[in-house]
Structure formats: C-alpha cells, structure tokens
Amino acid sequence: MRLQPRPLFEVEGDYEIFASMEVVRFITNGATVDYTKVPADANGNRIIQKGMPMAKITASGKYRPYTGGLALTANVAANATTAVLNDVSRLVVGDIVTFYNGTNTEPKTITAINTGTKTITFTAITNAYTTANGVLTNTDGGDTPTFITVRQTNVKDGDHVIGGVEVAKLISARLAVTVDAALKAKMPGITFA
C-alpha cells in the first residue's frame, strides 16, 4: 500500500472555474446536447468547452452553446449577402440570425460561415444595418442560457447528456465566453466574479 502523496498535474481543460463552493446547485439529471448545433473543428470534433453557457432549443428541448453577445463589427449595406461579426464560434450553418435596428427586423438563415474572417453568408438583406444600431439574435432559443458546463465534452458521435451548474459563483475570466451585462442579466443564479 502506497501512502505517499503523488505529484499532481493539470490536464488541459481542467482549470478551476468556481470562485466559491459555498452555494452551488447542479442541474438535475443532466441536459441533452443537440450535437448538430455544436460547431465542428477541422478534425470533426464538436467540443463544448468547460465554462460554456448552454441554452435550451425551443423546438426540440435539447441544448446548444449560448449564441448571445453577437454584434456586427462592420456595417452591412442594403442588399448585402454577408456580415462580419465579433464571434462566429458558436454558430452553425442553418442557424437563423435576426437583424434588428429599432425599425426593421430581418431573419436570415446562415448558409456559410468563415471562421477565419468571422463572416456569415445569407440571402440578400433588404435594409442597411450599422455597428451602432444593428442587433443580432438567434431565433432558436440560443440567446437564453440556463446553465454553465463544468467539464469539457466532445459530442462528435451524437447527442450527449452533460452536466452543469445553474447556481454558482464563477470566475468570469475562465469562462468560454465574454461575460457582458446581457449574460449577467440572463443568468441571475450565477455570480460572475
């Protein structure tokens, strides 16, 4: 029997996201992830990062990575077929993104995504949208997160049940997305430290 301590090592993706363990509530029975809503990398892996907010898809009841916090980084002219966003890493082809500028609302289905330039392609848009007033939302429920993952998971082989927390105090800098005022408002059970 070995009673001596063994040296520990940190595995990539096994960093601590909890700022406190005083009050933590895990989701009950896990949540089923729709693997088709998790973007695939060059090797075909569909990895959900530790610390990723997850949102419920309204049509199926399954979950996907949070798609909120999207913003235009360049103006979109009338009749344009592409838009450059601040982040496309959580979008997949087939997602419907709604452009809104206070007056006009235009839902557009994404037909292609260029992750290098952060550009999405869609059918021609009717109105112009600027970075100052253009607001983007995902129409399938991806904008409304309900829990945050506590482990990294690869769902390339199909739908997968994962766990997470719906009440906790987490370290903002270690989460998989930028924590902004909108995310804080949508997740009142999470304290972002």
DOMIDO-884233 format. One record per atom (N, C-alpha, C): residue in one letter; x, y, z. Coordinates in steps of 0.2 Angstrom, whole numbers, padded with zeros to 4 digits, always signed. Layout:
REM residues N
aXYZ ...
END
This chain:
REM residues 193
m+0004-0006+0000 m+0000+0000+0000 m+0004+0006+0000 r+0003+0011-0005 r+0007+0017-0005 r+0003+0023-0001 l+0006+0026+0004 l+0003+0031+0007 l+0007+0038+0006 q+0012+0038+0002 q+0015+0044+0000 q+0011+0048-0005 p+0011+0055-0005 p+0007+0059-0010 p+0010+0058-0017 r+0006+0058-0021 r+0008+0058-0028 r+0008+0065-0031 p+0013+0066-0036 p+0013+0073-0039 p+0007+0074-0043 l+0004+0080-0043 l-0002+0081-0047 l+0000+0085-0053 f-0004+0084-0059 f-0003+0088-0065 f-0009+0090-0067 e-0009+0096-0071 e-0015+0099-0073 e-0016+0097-0081 v-0022+0094-0082 v-0024+0092-0089 v-0027+0098-0092 e-0025+0099-0099 e-0028+0104-0102 e-0036+0104-0102 g-0039+0110-0101 g-0046+0110-0100 g-0049+0108-0093 d-0044+0107-0088 d-0046+0105-0081 d-0044+0111-0076 y-0045+0117-0079 y-0044+0123-0074 y-0050+0124-0070 e-0049+0128-0065 e-0055+0129-0060 e-0059+0135-0062 i-0066+0134-0062 i-0070+0139-0064 i-0074+0142-0058 f-0074+0138-0053 f-0078+0140-0047 f-0074+0145-0043 a-0077+0151-0041 a-0074+0156-0037 a-0075+0154-0029 s-0081+0150-0028 s-0083+0148-0022 s-0087+0142-0022 m-0087+0138-0017 m-0091+0132-0017 m-0096+0132-0012 e-0097+0138-0009 e-0102+0139-0004 e-0109+0138-0006 v-0111+0140-0011 v-0118+0139-0014 v-0117+0137-0021 v-0119+0130-0022 v-0118+0128-0029 v-0124+0123-0030 r-0128+0124-0036 r-0133+0120-0037 r-0132+0117-0044 f-0131+0110-0045 f-0130+0107-0051 f-0137+0106-0054 i-0137+0105-0061 i-0144+0104-0064 i-0145+0096-0063 t-0152+0095-0062 t-0154+0088-0061 t-0155+0084-0067 n-0152+0078-0067 n-0152+0073-0072 n-0149+0075-0079 g-0145+0080-0079 g-0141+0082-0084 g-0145+0085-0090 a-0142+0087-0095 a-0146+0090-0101 a-0143+0087-0107 t-0148+0086-0112 t-0146+0083-0119 t-0144+0088-0123 v-0138+0087-0126 v-0135+0092-0131 v-0137+0090-0138 d-0139+0094-0142 d-0140+0093-0149 d-0133+0094-0153 y-0130+0088-0154 y-0123+0089-0157 y-0123+0093-0164 t-0129+0093-0167 t-0129+0097-0174 t-0128+0104-0173 k-0129+0107-0167 k-0129+0114-0165 k-0122+0116-0162 v-0118+0111-0162 v-0111+0112-0159 v-0106+0112-0165 p-0103+0118-0166 p-0098+0118-0172 p-0093+0113-0172 a-0091+0110-0178 a-0086+0105-0179 a-0080+0109-0180 d-0074+0106-0178 d-0067+0109-0179 d-0065+0105-0186 a-0059+0107-0187 a-0056+0104-0194 a-0055+0096-0193 n-0055+0093-0187 n-0054+0086-0186 n-0061+0083-0185 g-0067+0087-0186 g-0073+0084-0185 g-0075+0084-0178 n-0071+0086-0173 n-0073+0086-0166 n-0078+0092-0165 r-0083+0090-0160 r-0088+0095-0158 r-0087+0096-0151 i-0083+0101-0149 i-0081+0101-0142 i-0085+0107-0139 i-0088+0105-0133 i-0091+0110-0129 i-0086+0112-0123 q-0083+0118-0123 q-0078+0120-0118 q-0081+0120-0111 k-0077+0119-0106 k-0079+0120-0099 k-0080+0127-0098 g-0085+0129-0094 g-0087+0136-0093 g-0092+0139-0099 m-0095+0134-0103 m-0099+0137-0108 m-0106+0137-0106 p-0109+0143-0107 p-0116+0144-0105 p-0120+0140-0111 m-0125+0136-0108 m-0129+0132-0113 m-0136+0135-0113 a-0139+0135-0119 a-0146+0137-0119 a-0151+0132-0122 k-0157+0132-0120 k-0162+0127-0122 k-0165+0129-0129 i-0165+0124-0134 i-0168+0125-0140 i-0175+0124-0140 t-0179+0129-0142 t-0186+0129-0140 t-0190+0124-0144 a-0188+0122-0150 a-0192+0117-0154 a-0191+0110-0151 s-0184+0108-0149 s-0183+0101-0148 s-0182+0100-0140 g-0181+0105-0136 g-0180+0104-0129 g-0173+0102-0127 k-0169+0101-0133 k-0161+0100-0132 k-0158+0106-0131 y-0151+0105-0129 y-0147+0111-0128 y-0142+0112-0133 r-0139+0119-0133 r-0134+0121-0138 r-0130+0126-0134 p-0124+0127-0137 p-0120+0133-0134 p-0123+0139-0135 y-0123+0144-0130 y-0126+0150-0130 y-0123+0154-0136 t-0128+0158-0139 t-0126+0161-0145 t-0127+0169-0144 g-0128+0171-0138 g-0129+0178-0137 g-0123+0182-0137 g-0123+0188-0137 g-0117+0193-0137 g-0115+0194-0144 l-0119+0192-0149 l-0116+0193-0156 l-0117+0201-0158 a-0112+0203-0161 a-0113+0210-0163 a-0109+0211-0170 l-0112+0216-0174 l-0108+0217-0180 l-0102+0221-0179 t-0097+0219-0183 t-0090+0223-0182 t-0089+0227-0188 a-0094+0227-0193 a-0093+0231-0199 a-0101+0232-0201 n-0102+0238-0204 n-0109+0240-0206 n-0111+0235-0212 v-0117+0234-0212 v-0120+0229-0218 v-0124+0234-0222 a-0123+0234-0228 a-0126+0238-0233 a-0133+0235-0235 a-0138+0238-0238 a-0144+0235-0241 a-0142+0231-0246 n-0145+0225-0247 n-0144+0220-0252 n-0137+0216-0251 a-0134+0217-0245 a-0128+0213-0244 a-0130+0206-0243 t-0125+0201-0244 t-0126+0194-0243 t-0121+0191-0237 t-0117+0196-0234 t-0113+0194-0229 t-0112+0199-0224 a-0110+0197-0218 a-0109+0201-0212 a-0104+0199-0208 v-0100+0203-0205 v-0094+0202-0201 v-0096+0203-0194 l-0095+0197-0190 l-0097+0198-0183 l-0091+0198-0178 n-0093+0199-0172 n-0087+0199-0167 n-0086+0191-0165 d-0090+0187-0166 d-0089+0180-0164 d-0094+0175-0168 v-0091+0170-0171 v-0095+0165-0175 v-0094+0158-0173 s-0090+0158-0167 s-0088+0151-0165 s-0093+0147-0162 r-0099+0150-0160 r-0104+0146-0158 r-0110+0145-0163 l-0109+0147-0169 l-0115+0147-0174 l-0113+0141-0178 v-0119+0138-0181 v-0118+0133-0186 v-0122+0135-0193 v-0120+0132-0198 v-0124+0133-0204 v-0131+0131-0203 g-0136+0135-0205 g-0143+0133-0204 g-0146+0137-0198 d-0142+0140-0194 d-0145+0145-0189 d-0148+0151-0192 i-0153+0153-0189 i-0157+0159-0191 i-0155+0165-0187 v-0152+0170-0190 v-0150+0176-0186 v-0154+0181-0188 t-0157+0185-0183 t-0162+0191-0184 t-0158+0197-0184 f-0158+0201-0189 f-0155+0208-0189 f-0161+0213-0187 y-0159+0217-0182 y-0164+0222-0180 y-0160+0229-0179 n-0164+0234-0181 n-0161+0241-0180 n-0165+0246-0177 g-0170+0243-0173 g-0175+0248-0170 g-0181+0249-0174 t-0181+0248-0181 t-0186+0249-0185 t-0188+0242-0189 n-0183+0240-0192 n-0183+0234-0196 n-0181+0228-0193 t-0184+0222-0194 t-0182+0215-0192 t-0182+0211-0198 e-0176+0208-0199 e-0175+0203-0204 e-0172+0197-0202 p-0175+0191-0202 p-0172+0185-0200 p-0169+0182-0206 k-0162+0179-0206 k-0159+0177-0211 k-0155+0170-0209 t-0156+0165-0213 t-0153+0158-0212 t-0146+0159-0214 i-0141+0156-0210 i-0134+0156-0212 i-0133+0151-0217 t-0130+0152-0222 t-0128+0147-0227 t-0121+0145-0227 a-0117+0149-0225 a-0109+0148-0224 a-0106+0152-0219 i-0101+0149-0216 i-0098+0153-0210 i-0090+0152-0212 n-0087+0158-0212 n-0080+0159-0212 n-0077+0160-0205 t-0074+0155-0202 t-0072+0157-0195 t-0065+0161-0195 g-0062+0161-0200 g-0055+0165-0201 g-0057+0172-0201 t-0062+0174-0205 t-0064+0181-0205 t-0070+0183-0201 k-0073+0178-0198 k-0079+0179-0194 k-0085+0182-0198 t-0085+0179-0204 t-0090+0181-0209 t-0096+0176-0209 i-0102+0178-0209 i-0108+0174-0211 i-0111+0176-0217 t-0113+0171-0221 t-0116+0172-0228 t-0124+0170-0227 f-0128+0174-0231 f-0135+0173-0231 f-0138+0175-0237 t-0145+0175-0238 t-0148+0178-0244 t-0148+0185-0243 a-0148+0189-0248 a-0148+0196-0248 a-0153+0199-0243 i-0150+0204-0239 i-0154+0208-0234 i-0157+0214-0237 t-0162+0216-0235 t-0166+0222-0238 t-0163+0228-0236 n-0163+0229-0229 n-0161+0235-0226 n-0153+0236-0224 a-0151+0242-0223 a-0144+0243-0220 a-0144+0242-0213 y-0139+0240-0210 y-0138+0239-0203 y-0131+0242-0201 t-0130+0246-0196 t-0124+0248-0194 t-0121+0245-0187 t-0115+0246-0186 t-0112+0243-0179 t-0115+0246-0173 a-0118+0253-0174 a-0120+0256-0169 a-0127+0254-0167 n-0131+0252-0172 n-0138+0251-0171 n-0141+0244-0173 g-0136+0240-0176 g-0138+0233-0178 g-0137+0228-0172 v-0143+0225-0171 v-0143+0220-0165 v-0144+0213-0168 l-0141+0208-0166 l-0142+0201-0169 l-0144+0197-0163 t-0149+0192-0165 t-0151+0187-0161 t-0152+0181-0164 n-0152+0175-0161 n-0153+0169-0164 n-0160+0167-0162 t-0163+0164-0167 t-0171+0163-0166 t-0173+0156-0163 d-0168+0152-0161 d-0170+0145-0159 d-0169+0144-0151 g-0168+0150-0148 g-0168+0150-0140 g-0161+0150-0138 g-0156+0150-0143 g-0149+0150-0141 g-0147+0156-0137 d-0151+0162-0137 d-0149+0168-0134 d-0151+0168-0126 t-0154+0162-0124 t-0156+0162-0117 t-0153+0156-0113 p-0147+0157-0110 p-0144+0152-0107 p-0147+0150-0100 t-0147+0144-0098 t-0150+0141-0092 t-0145+0138-0087 f-0139+0136-0090 f-0134+0133-0085 f-0127+0134-0089 i-0122+0133-0085 i-0115+0133-0087 i-0111+0126-0086 t-0108+0124-0091 t-0105+0117-0091 t-0099+0117-0086 v-0097+0112-0083 v-0092+0111-0078 v-0086+0106-0081 r-0087+0103-0087 r-0082+0099-0090 r-0082+0100-0097 q-0077+0099-0100 q-0076+0099-0107 q-0079+0093-0110 t-0083+0093-0116 t-0086+0087-0118 t-0085+0087-0126 n-0084+0082-0129 n-0084+0081-0136 n-0090+0077-0138 v-0095+0080-0142 v-0101+0077-0144 v-0101+0075-0151 k-0095+0074-0154 k-0095+0072-0161 k-0099+0066-0163 d-0100+0061-0159 d-0103+0055-0160 d-0111+0055-0160 g-0113+0061-0158 g-0121+0061-0157 g-0123+0065-0151 d-0129+0065-0150 d-0132+0069-0144 d-0129+0066-0138 h-0128+0070-0133 h-0124+0068-0127 h-0127+0072-0121 v-0128+0068-0115 v-0130+0071-0109 v-0124+0074-0105 i-0125+0080-0103 i-0119+0083-0100 i-0122+0086-0093 g-0118+0088-0089 g-0120+0092-0083 g-0117+0099-0082 g-0120+0102-0077 g-0118+0109-0077 g-0121+0112-0070 v-0120+0119-0069 v-0122+0122-0064 v-0127+0128-0066 e-0132+0129-0062 e-0137+0134-0063 e-0137+0139-0058 v-0134+0138-0052 v-0132+0142-0047 v-0125+0141-0044 a-0121+0147-0045 a-0114+0146-0043 a-0111+0153-0043 k-0105+0153-0040 k-0100+0159-0041 k-0095+0157-0045 l-0094+0160-0051 l-0089+0158-0056 l-0084+0163-0057 i-0078+0161-0059 i-0073+0166-0061 i-0074+0168-0069 s-0076+0174-0070 s-0078+0176-0077 s-0072+0175-0082 a-0066+0177-0080 a-0061+0176-0085 a-0059+0169-0087 r-0062+0164-0084 r-0061+0157-0086 r-0066+0154-0089 l-0072+0158-0090 l-0077+0155-0094 l-0076+0155-0102 a-0080+0151-0105 a-0079+0150-0113 a-0081+0156-0117 v-0085+0161-0114 v-0087+0167-0117 v-0086+0173-0114 t-0086+0179-0117 t-0085+0185-0114 t-0091+0187-0109 v-0090+0188-0103 v-0096+0189-0099 v-0098+0197-0099 d-0104+0198-0102 d-0106+0205-0103 d-0112+0206-0099 a-0115+0212-0099 a-0121+0214-0095 a-0127+0210-0097 a-0127+0208-0103 a-0133+0204-0106 a-0133+0197-0103 l-0127+0194-0103 l-0126+0187-0100 l-0128+0187-0092 k-0125+0192-0089 k-0127+0193-0082 k-0134+0193-0080 a-0138+0197-0085 a-0145+0198-0084 a-0149+0192-0085 k-0146+0188-0090 k-0150+0182-0092 k-0149+0176-0087 m-0143+0176-0083 m-0142+0171-0078 m-0141+0174-0071 p-0147+0175-0068 p-0147+0178-0061 p-0144+0174-0056 g-0145+0167-0057 g-0142+0162-0052 g-0135+0162-0052 i-0131+0165-0057 i-0124+0164-0057 i-0121+0171-0055 t-0116+0170-0050 t-0112+0176-0048 t-0106+0176-0052 f-0105+0181-0056 f-0098+0181-0060 f-0093+0186-0056 a-0088+0182-0054 a-0083+0185-0050 a-0077+0187-0055 
END
